[in-house]
């Protein structure tokens, strides 16, 4: 199954898929509102603003599996993201990234290895997956790496379609 074919829902509950972004570079991030890494939202939004016209879309996937750090409802998450960090990039429904309830999207994503060659479970909030415009996983960036780190910028610029 292609990443583009996996059914998703937006934070507002509307049907969606990564196919809606076919032809764009994507940065998928499992996010949380009450995490020590939550300030990464600011860097993710700056990436969205900086690279949107060149073909990048950041996509946020709230997850409450790590320390219960995303306990809110969809409306609470949306309000927090927009008022606290001015998030304009698309947000999706809360999902599980690990375990028996792992969403099919993350079943595929966790097959990708990070820079040290390790694949497997998502380790914490704000793990990032870079997807090429043709829908293949180009990279996996661990949570503590800031969105605007030089290696992340280089990886994004290497796959931009425009």
C-alpha positions as CSV (number, residue, x, y, z in Angstrom):
1,X,0.0,0.0,0.0
2,X,1.2,3.5,-0.9
3,X,1.5,6.1,1.9
4,X,-0.8,8.1,-0.3
5,X,-3.6,5.5,0.0
6,X,-3.8,5.3,3.8
7,X,-7.1,6.8,5.1
8,X,-6.6,9.7,7.5
9,X,-8.9,12.3,9.1
10,X,-8.1,15.9,9.7
11,X,-8.3,17.4,13.2
12,X,-11.7,18.7,12.2
13,X,-12.8,15.1,11.4
14,X,-12.8,15.4,7.6
15,X,-11.6,12.5,5.5
16,X,-8.1,13.0,4.1
17,X,-5.0,11.2,2.9
18,X,-1.4,12.0,2.1
19,X,-2.5,11.7,-1.5
20,X,-4.0,15.1,-1.0
21,X,-0.3,16.3,-1.0
22,X,1.0,14.3,-3.8
23,X,3.8,16.0,-5.6
24,X,4.9,17.9,-2.5
25,X,7.7,17.2,0.0
26,X,6.2,16.4,3.4
27,X,7.5,16.5,6.9
28,X,5.3,14.4,9.2
29,X,5.6,14.9,12.9
30,X,3.8,13.3,15.9
31,X,3.1,16.3,18.1
32,X,2.0,17.0,21.7
33,X,0.9,20.1,23.5
34,X,2.3,19.4,27.0
35,X,5.8,18.1,26.1
36,X,9.2,19.6,26.8
37,X,9.7,19.5,23.0
38,X,6.4,21.4,22.3
39,X,8.3,24.6,21.5
40,X,9.4,22.8,18.3
41,X,6.0,23.9,17.0
42,X,7.5,27.3,16.4
43,X,10.3,25.8,14.2
44,X,7.9,23.6,12.3
45,X,5.7,26.6,11.5
46,X,8.7,28.6,10.3
47,X,9.6,25.7,8.0
48,X,6.1,25.7,6.7
49,X,6.2,29.4,6.0
50,X,9.7,29.3,4.5
51,X,9.3,26.4,2.2
52,X,5.6,26.1,1.4
53,X,6.0,28.0,-1.9
54,X,8.8,25.6,-2.9
55,X,6.7,22.6,-2.3
56,X,7.0,21.5,1.4
57,X,4.0,20.9,3.7
58,X,4.5,20.1,7.4
59,X,1.8,17.8,8.7
60,X,1.1,17.4,12.5
61,X,-0.2,14.2,14.0
62,X,-1.2,14.6,17.7
63,X,-0.3,11.6,19.9
64,X,-1.0,10.9,23.6
65,X,1.2,7.8,23.9
66,X,4.2,9.5,25.5
67,X,3.6,10.5,29.1
68,X,0.0,11.5,28.4
69,X,1.3,14.8,26.9
70,X,-1.6,15.3,24.4
71,X,-4.7,14.8,26.5
72,X,-6.9,17.4,24.8
73,X,-9.8,17.1,22.5
74,X,-9.4,18.0,18.8
75,X,-10.8,21.5,19.5
76,X,-8.4,22.0,22.4
77,X,-5.5,20.9,20.3
78,X,-6.5,23.2,17.5
79,X,-6.9,26.2,19.8
80,X,-3.6,25.5,21.6
81,X,-1.7,25.2,18.3
82,X,-3.1,28.3,16.7
83,X,-3.0,30.6,19.8
84,X,0.3,29.4,21.3
85,X,2.4,28.9,18.1
86,X,0.4,30.3,15.2
87,X,0.3,26.9,13.5
88,X,-1.1,27.1,10.0
89,X,0.1,23.7,8.7
90,X,-2.4,20.9,8.5
91,X,-3.2,19.0,11.7
92,X,-4.7,15.5,11.8
93,X,-6.7,13.5,14.3
94,X,-5.0,12.2,17.3
95,X,-3.6,8.7,16.6
96,X,-1.3,6.1,18.0
97,X,2.2,5.7,16.6
98,X,3.3,2.6,18.5
99,X,1.8,-0.6,19.9
100,X,-1.3,-2.7,19.0
101,X,-3.3,0.4,18.1
102,X,-0.6,1.8,15.8
103,X,-2.2,3.7,12.9
104,X,-1.5,2.1,9.5
105,X,0.4,5.3,8.4
106,X,2.9,4.8,11.3
107,X,3.1,1.0,10.6
108,X,4.7,2.1,7.3
109,X,6.7,5.0,8.6
110,X,8.5,3.1,11.4
111,X,10.1,0.8,8.8
112,X,12.3,3.7,7.9
113,X,15.7,4.0,9.6
114,X,17.2,7.1,11.2
115,X,20.7,8.5,10.4
116,X,22.3,5.8,12.6
117,X,20.4,3.0,10.7
118,X,17.8,2.3,13.4
119,X,14.2,1.6,12.5
120,X,11.3,0.6,14.8
121,X,9.1,2.3,17.2
122,X,8.7,6.1,17.5
123,X,10.8,7.1,20.5
124,X,9.0,10.2,21.7
125,X,6.9,13.2,20.6
126,X,8.2,15.3,17.7
127,X,9.8,12.4,15.8
128,X,9.9,13.6,12.2
129,X,9.6,11.7,8.9
130,X,10.5,13.3,5.6
131,X,8.5,12.1,2.5
132,X,9.6,12.8,-1.1
133,X,7.1,14.3,-3.6
134,X,6.6,10.7,-5.0
135,X,5.6,9.4,-1.6
136,X,8.7,7.5,-0.4
137,X,10.3,8.0,3.0
138,X,13.5,10.0,2.5
139,X,14.5,10.3,6.2
140,X,13.7,9.9,9.8
141,X,14.7,12.5,12.3
142,X,14.6,11.8,16.0
143,X,12.7,14.0,18.4
144,X,15.5,16.0,20.0
145,X,16.7,17.3,16.6
146,X,15.3,20.7,16.1
147,X,13.2,21.3,13.0
148,X,15.5,24.0,11.8
149,X,18.8,22.1,12.4
150,X,21.2,22.3,9.5
151,X,20.9,18.6,8.7
152,X,17.1,18.9,8.6
153,X,17.2,22.0,6.3
154,X,19.7,20.2,4.0
155,X,17.4,17.1,3.8
156,X,14.4,19.2,3.1
157,X,16.1,21.2,0.4
158,X,17.4,18.0,-1.2
159,X,13.9,16.8,-2.0
160,X,11.9,20.0,-2.7
161,X,10.0,19.7,-6.0
162,X,10.4,23.3,-7.0
